[in-house]
Amino acid sequence: MLGMLSQSVLNLIDAALVGHLGEVALAGVGVGGYIMFMLSAVVFGLSSSVQSQTAQRVGATQAELFHPLQSGLLIGLAVALPLSLWAWWQAPLLIGLITQAEEVQNVAISYFRWRVVSLTAIALVLCFRGYWNGRQQTHLYLLIIVAVHLLNVAVSAGLIYGLAGLPDMGPSGAGAGTTVSLFVGLIVWCWVSIKRASTQPFLTHLPCLVTLRTTLTLAVPHSTQQVLFAAGYAVLFWLLSQLGTASIAVGHVLINLSLLLILPGVGIGVAAMSLVGEALGRDAQHEAHRWGLDALRVAWLLLLVLALPMLIMPEHVLSLFFNNDELVALGTLPLQLTGVMIVLDAAALVLAQALMGAGAQRTVMLLTLGMQWLFFLPLAWWVGVGLGYGILGIWLIQLLYRLINSLGFLWVWQRRRWLMLPV
């Protein structure tokens, strides 16, 4: 949870650093960042796949714990490297799908090209994270990601503003700083894993075909879900672009602020994923069910506390990112709605991860994407753009969507059909 929280804080710091360069710079970084988010989603399923397999092997006291990790690393390298090269080449096309504003496009393309170089590092780090979380060694993720983020803040600030003799790169400096820190993080993960592999062979031979197939089978639904979920955010940015550059800038900050609340909830869910998988590996079905509900209670309390500043003093929160009073006024009520919607979203955040610990990636994919693409996005366009209610209308529809989505996940969890999946 703390590792996830540090991730969201980093996004907010980057937004604050770039925000002082103006709304065009902030909008460009926002567009480029969400295209990068969509590409990262292609390999995101590797984390849950490696973690669920590792947790179940731990519960069943099986040897060869490194096999899921080795499979994930091979798949991640094979997918991420060619994808990053293609995306760097096609950056103008990808950015043009979201915004046609020339000034915003120029910033977004430059920022995105620096960021996309790190896609391979992201894929491999996700595999390491899933493996060690599956072994319930989550402190490693916290220690490494906090160190990486501190490096990211220092390097990004230096490159954005030309501090300490570094080149003055403007918004592109945020992308370059993030890429440098991610590759440093990958080196640290490799060193830690090799150092702790004294009793188990690690990267000494190619993974077996069965483990590769299992890793792909579990990773593809989650990655598909994440890609289409991220594409949904790209559509959301397109909707905001129809309302003007100010709406893009405000929307970018609101979404990053929501991550300050979402990611700790996801962190609790990741813990539940390991605990559910380990319990199912021991065939303790009642205990597995209880872990999901206990984690959900913790998440509700935590997210309520984190939402309070957004609910009580939204103007003060937004003034950290905007010097323009009009932008603060535009984002005040949507920010309060963001605080409410994240508390309502707790069940979806936690139980989606817990279901993946049971191997129910397909169920999570269908429910998440069905709600997003068949309910939220069409209604958001109709209310926000068609009826002219703007960003406030879009955020009201998002509030309703997150409530129904959470109720759906709670219903699936309580039916317990996921207990019949093969372990």
TAZI-V193256 format. One line per field, one symbol per residue. ss: DSSP state (A for helix, B for strand, O for the rest). A space follows every 50 residues. Layout:
# TAZI-V193256
ss=???
This chain:
# TAZI-V193256
ss=OAAAAAAAAAAAAAAAAAAOOOAAAAAAAAAAAAAAAAAAAAAAAAAAAA AAAAAAAAAOOOOOOOAAAAAAAAAAAAAAAAAAAAAAAOAAAAAAOOOO OAAAAAAAAAAAAAAAOOAAAAAAAAAAAAAAAAOOOAAAAAAAAAAAAA AAAAAAAAAAAOAAAOOOOOOAAAAAAAAAAAAAAAAAAAAAAAAOOOOO OOOOOOOOAAAAAAAAAAAAAAAAAAAAAAAAAAAAAAAAAOOOAAAAAA AAAAAAAAAAAAAAAAAAAAAAAAAAAAAAAOOOAAAAAAAAAAAAAAAA AAAAAAAAAAAAOAAAAAOOOOOOAAAAAAAAAAAAAAAAAAAAOAAAAA AAAAAAAOOOAAAAAAAAAAAAAAAAAAAAAAAAAAOOOAAAAAAAAAAA AAAAAAAAAAAAAAAOAAAAOOO
